[in-house]
Amino acid sequence: MNSPQSFTGENGASASRTVIVASTDVALRARLRANLMNLRWQVREASGGAEAVALLDEAPAEALMLDSWLPDLDIVELVCHIRSSHPAIDLLRIDGTSENEGVRSPRRNELLHALREAQDALPATDTAVWAAAALSIPRGSVQHSSVRVFPASAQDRIRMPSSEGRPAEGTLPELVGQSEAMLELTRLIRMVAPRSTSVLIEGETGTGKEIVARALHRLSVRSQKPFVVLNCAAIPEALLEAELFGHTRGAFTGAVASRTGRIEAAHGGTLFLDEIGEMPLALQAKMLRFLECGELQRVGDNETLRVDVRVVAATHQPLEQRATEKTFRLDLYHRLAVFPIEVPALRERREDVEMLAEHFLEQMGKESPRKRLSEEGLARLQMYSWPGNVRELMHVLERGVILAQERQEIRVADLRFGRVTSAA
């Protein structure tokens, strides 16, 4: 495959002699940085996949040196994303995986030399793991590398999980379930999380929209910054503006002191606006202004503040339909729904009911003796339509644990749905 004559980013900026090193191993990164800088490379470091993607988006690089395990993103998915969004980068893996396609830097030998020297400085038990090789996965496809045997110490080093109790590949710890719908939801979360794109999470009440928002924050480069939550339906309309944008002392009756708003409190991190459909129309205009320019004014203040916040909103209402009915601003809807995510209802993924039930019973077993579901009880749960979704399942099981009293098994008669006094 022919290498490009020069390495440039999408904006034409030169990527020459810039390399990103993505690894959780601080010592390995330090050795690589020293070796590469001696060879006149500019080095940028990332401790996770989301941070590596953000660095690539900020400025071009000639090469990316990628560790075999990162705490936030699946390696295969990360590589496919980089191949798609940054096709001109030379991608090197330091775990022995090798393919035959992909862009190759004309200075690749320098990168491999720096990597070999870094490996030589590692303890002997780890050195066998770090054979330098280029990783290139053909665009548009996912190829898993061949099986490799790691020394026990190396397995500890890259924190390979055991198969027992381990989530299925591609899932997230926050999201319980292995149905196709949940795997697709996970894929979308992983795809958009590293960016600062606005996300609108849609789904019925009780599906777990805030859990999705927290997963987006955890997998983002903002994960060490605040995650601020505001439920637009829980605050009186007269106070919502001050709660969002903050206020100065004396701005209105009862404002005895200045107060920082939720937007400002989330600076550098993520602002989660739950039940965004309940935001008054007048306030929607001010929210749109902030989303467009990143500037806000506290209530009662003339000073403009610039705030860096990623906005994730959630709703159970059909906002697009409401926009056509003029009860929600269409321009705000489009600004929020740059990347919409639909959280599936529980009745659409009934195959996850058993796993969810076990998860909740496990959690409840931390405070009282662990209960188990009878086969008939599980069958009853799988037949139910779950209008309250995952939240309702949790409540039904909690009632079942209480009604079972000293019995270890939860029977059908212990499962009460809403105000119904029997499982019929």
N, C-alpha and C positions, 0 to 999 in steps of 0.2 A: 504494500500500500504506500502510495507516495505521500511524503510528509509535506505540509505546507511550507512555503518559503519563509513566512514569518508568523509569529503568534500574536494575534490581536483580538481584543474583545469586540462585542457588538457595537460599541461606540467608537471603535477605531483605536482605542488606547492600547499601547504596547503591553504585552504580557511577558516579554522576553526576560528570562532569568528570574522569574518570580515563581516560587513553589509554595504550595500549601501542604503542611504536614498535619494530618488528622489522626490523633491517637489519644487514648486516655493515659498512656504511659508517659509521665512527665520526664523521667530519666531518658527514655528513648527519644523524645522530642528534643531534649536539650543536646544530646549527642548529635542528632541529625542537624540541628540548627548550627552548631559549631562547625561541623564538617562542611555543610553547604555554604556557610558564609565564607569559609576559607577558600571556596571555589568561586567566590563573587556572586552567589545567589542571594536574592532577597527572600526571606523566609517569613511566612505567616503561619500561625499555629491555631489549631482547633482541637477541642477536647471531645467534640461530638459531631454527628453528621449534620445536624441543623446548623451548627456554627460554621461548618465547612461550606455548606451551600450558601449561607449568607455572605461569607467572604468572597466566594466566586461571583455572587450577584453584585457585590460592591465594586469589585475591580477585577480585571482579567488576570489569569495566571497561566504560565506555560505548562505547569505540571501539578498534579495532586498525588501525594504519597499517602495511601490509605491503609489504616491498620485492619486487622482481621475481625475486630469486634468493636462496636461503638454502642454506647448505652441507650441511645434514643432512636436510632433508625436501623432498619434491616439493611445489611450490606448490599444484598443483591438488588433490592429496590432502589437504594441510594445510587448504586452504579448506573442502573438503567436511567434514573432521573438525570444524572450528570451527563451521560452519553447523549441524551436527548436535548438538554438545555444548554450544554457547553461542549459541543462536538469537537472543538479544536484543542481540547486539553489532553495532555499526555497523562494517562491515569496509571499509576504504579501501585501494586499491592506488595506488602512486605511479609506475606504469610506463605509464599510458595505457589499461589494460584497463578496460572498462566493461560492466556488465549492468544490467538494469532492476529486478530484484527485490532484496529484503533490507531489513532494518531500517535506518532512517535516523535519526540523532541530530537533535534539534531544533537542535543547535548545530553542525551539519555545516559551515556557512559559515565558522565560526571555524577548524575543522580545515583546510579548503581554503585559507583565507587564510594560515595558518601554513605550509602546504606550499608555496604559491606563493612566499612570501618565502624559504623555504629553497632553492627551485629558482633563484631570482634570484641567490643567492650562489654557485651552482655555476659552474664554467668553462663558456664558451659551447658547447663541443663536447658537454658532457653535458646541457645544459639541455633540448635537444629531446626527450630520453628521458623526462624526469620531468614529464609532464603529469598533473596530479592528476585521478583519477577513482575512483568507487566501484566496487569489484568485488563482485558478488553472484552466486553460483552457486546455482541452485535446489536445495533440499534433496533428497537422494536421487539426484542426477544429476551427471555430470561433463561439463562443457563446456569445450572448449579455446578460448582466445581467438583472434581472427583474427591472421594473420601480420603482423608489424611489422618494419620495416627499422631497424636500429640503426646509428649511426655506429660506425666501427671502434674509437674510443676507448671508447665505451660498452660495446661487446662485451667489451673487455679488462676493463672495470670490473666487470661482473657475471660475469666468468669463464665465458662460454658455451663449452662444450667443442666441439671439432670433431667432425664426424660420423665421421671415420676412427678406428677403434679404440675407439669410444665404446660403453659398455654400453647395452643397450636401455633405453628409458624405463621406470622403475619398478624396475630392478634395483639391487643394492647391490654395491660393488666387492669385498666379501668373498665374495660368493656367485656362483660361476661357473655360468652356465646361463640359458637363456631359455625353458625348458619351462613349461607351465602350472603345474606343481607348484611350480617355483621362484618364479614370479611371485606365486603365492598365498602362499608362505612369506615373500617380501619384503613383501607387503602386510600380513601379520600383524605382522611385526617393526616396520615403520614405525608401525603403529597403537598398539602397546603400549609401544614404547620410551620415549616422553616421560613415561610415568607411573612410579610406584614400585611398581606391581603385581608380586606374585611370579609368576614364570614357570617352568613345568616344560617342559623341552625333551625330547621323547621321540623315539626313533629307534634304528635298529640301530647296532651298532659300526661306526665308520668313515664315518658319514654327514656328520660335521662339526658336531657339536653345540656344541663349544667355539667354533667360528667364529660360530655364531648368537649365542651368549652375548656374544661380543666386539662383534658388531654392535649388539646391544641396548644395551650399555654406551656405545658410541661415539655412538649417536643419542639418548642420554638427557641430561638436565640434569646428570647426575653424571659426564659424560665427562672432566672435568678432575680428578676424584678417583680413588682407587685402584681397580683391577680385580684382585681377589684370587682366586686359584684354589686349590681344595683337592680332590684326588681321594680320595674316601672309601675307595676300594679299595686305595690305595697305602700307607696308613699302618696299622700294627698297631692292633688294637682297643684295647689298653691305653693307647695314646698319643693316640688320636684326640680324646678329650675335651679334653686339654690343648692339643692343636694348634688346636682350634677356639676354645676359650674362654680359653686362656692359663692360666698357673699362677704361684704365688708361690714364692719360694725355700723349699726344704725341704718342698714339698707332697707329694713322693713321692721315693723313692730315685732319685738321679741329678739331681734338680732343684736344681742348685747356684746357680742365679740365677733371678730372676723373668723371665717371658717374656710378651710380648703375643701373644694368639691371633689367628687369621686373621680372626675376626669383627671384633675391635677394630681390626685393621690396615686393614680395609676401610671404616672410618667415613667417611661422606659419599659413598661410592662403591658398588660392586657386589661382592657375594660370589658366586662361581660354585662350586657344590657339584657336582662331577662324580661319577657313579656313586653317586648318593644312595641307591640301593637297597641298598648295602653298609653303610650306617650301622647299628650295633647298636640293637636295640630300646630298651635302657636310655638310650642317648644321644638317641634320637629324641624322648623325652619332654622332655628338656632343650632340644632344638632347637625343639620346638613352643612351649615357654614363651617362648623368646626371640622367636620370630616373632609371638607374640600381644601381648607387652608391650614389646619392644625393649630389654629389660634382661638383663644377664648377670652371672655371678659367675665370676671366675677360680678354677681349682682351688686349694683351700687358702686361699681368701680369703672373708671374710664381707661385704666391701663390694660393693654393687651398682653396676654401671656402666650408663649409658644410651648406646646406640649407634644411630646412624642408618645403616642398611644396607639396600640392596635385594638380595634373595636371588633368584638364578636357579639352578635345579637342573637336572640332566640325568640321564637313565637310559636303558638299553637294555632294562630289565626291565618287564614289565606290572605296574606298581605297584598299580593298582586291583584287579587279580586277586590280587596278593599280600596286599593289605589284607583281602580276604574270606577268605584262608587264614590270617590272623592272623600273618603273617610281616613285615608292615609296618603301621605305625599308620595307620588310616583317617583320623583327624583330621589327622595331619601331611600325608597325601596331599592332602586337600582344601585345606589351608593353602598348600601348595606349588603346587598346580595351579589357582590362581585363573585363570590364563590359560595353558592348555596349548598347546604348539606341536609339531607332528609334522614331523620332518625326513624327507623322502622317501628311500627306498632308491634306489640308482643304477639298478637294474633297472626301476624305475618311471618313470624319466626318461631312457631310452636316447638320446633325441635330444640330450642334453647331453654325451654321451661325447666327440664330436669336439671341442667347445669346451673341455672339461676337459683332453683330451689335449694340445691346442695350448697351453693355459695352463701345464701342467706342463712340457712340452718347452721352452717359452719361459723358465721359471724355471731349468731345468737348463742351458740354453744360456748362462747367465751365468757358469758355472764351467768350461764346456768347449764345443767347437764345437757349434753348434745342429744338432740332428737333426730329421728329418721322418719321418712315418709313410708307408709305402707304402699304396696303395689297399687291397691285400689285408690289410695289417696293421690298418688302420682298420676294415675289415669284420669282422675277427676280434674286435676289441675290442667292437664293437657287438652281436655275437652272444652274447658271454659273459654269464653270469648275475650276476657280481660279488657273491658272498657277503660279501666284505670291503669292498664299497662303494667310495667315492672314495679311501679310504686304500689299498686294494688296487690300484686303477688307477694311483695314483702309484708304487707299488712295482714294478708290472709294467713301467711305462715306464722307471723308473730301471734295472731289469735290462736292458731293451731297449737303452738308451743304452750300457751297458757292453758287452753282447754284440755290438753293431754295430761296436765298435772304431773303425777309421778311416773306415768307411763313413758317408756322410751320411744314408743312408736306413735306417730300422728296418724289417726284413722280418718276415714271419709267424714264421719260425724263431727270431727274436730274442725273441719274446714268450713268456715262461715264466710259467705260472700256478701258484703255490704250489710244490710239490715236483715237479710234472710237468715232464718234460724236453723236451717238445715242445708245439706248439700244438694237437695233435689232441685 
